Amino acid sequence: MPSIEYETPGTAPSPSTALPPLGQPASRTDRVRDALRQAILDGALPPGRALVERELAELYGVSKTPVREALKQLQSTGLVEINAYQGVSVRRPDDKLVRELYTARCAAEPEAVRLAAEEHGAVSYPAARRALAEAAALIRSGETQGLGTANRRFHRELYTACGNSFLCGFLDQLQDLTAFVAGLGWRLRATFEEEAAEHAAILEAMEQGDAERAEHLTRAHIRKAQRTLVGALGDER
């Protein structure tokens, strides 16, 4: 069984860690946040990795202030933990987190999908289909690093079609943490193809305007993912 390396909060990032280059968002804080976010989602910064302000500031050529603000923003997404005694580190997922996260998704996402299908009827969802095709291409190539992002985009294209800003805002808050947890699960137990088939079935129901089936398939998909992740984390222990 493959394993995930969990590092102690006091361990500093290795100089050889392949962090992605900074992009060009509006501010230094945005640039640092986006670079760290991608590194966490891609696994370059594993669970438990310490995030030291001074070292990150030197690495990215900025002061400690934008680094500090970026870490606070990442904490709000659930990707980073800030401990008064141990400092800042990449979050360590456990059974409790997985259950709470997927229970929250299961309470909101199937309903959003149902509302979308009822509102729009039998229509196409080209952006969701493109995300599905991108995920399939990544699976075929074996380059699954971007798979979590493609899958999250697929889900978002469907639930945001409901037009309910409260449901969408709530689910958007869970996006990064879901991608992070799913990525860890795949490193322990690869379920890419099963999930791709489930996504295809959900999309088919949506494009047929079958609200009841879309809701049912979405709920079953989320619950199955929860069981798989809890099982994988249990095997790891």
Number of C-alpha atoms within 10 A of each C-alpha: 8 10 14 14 10 13 18 13 21 15 13 15 17 9 9 6 10 11 18 14 14 15 12 11 12 8 10 21 21 19 20 26 23 20 18 26 24 19 18 23 24 22 18 16 23 21 23 21 25 23 24 20 19 14 15 19 17 11 11 16 11 15 15 17 14 19 26 20 16 22 26 16 17 21 17 11 16 19 25 25 22 16 10 7 7 12 14 23 27 26 23 16 17 13 16 9 15 21 16 12 16 22 15 14 21 18 11 17 26 24 22 23 30 24 22 23 27 16 14 15 15 16 11 15 16 11 14 22 17 14 20 23 16 17 24 20 14 17 17 11 9 9 11 19 14 17 23 23 21 22 22 18 17 23 21 19 18 22 24 20 18 21 13 13 10 9 16 18 11 14 20 16 13 17 19 21 22 22 22 23 21 21 24 22 21 17 15 18 18 14 14 16 13 10 16 17 13 15 21 15 16 24 23 18 20 27 19 16 21 17 25 17 19 26 23 16 20 25 22 15 18 18 17 14 18 22 14 18 25 19 15 21 19 11 13 12 6
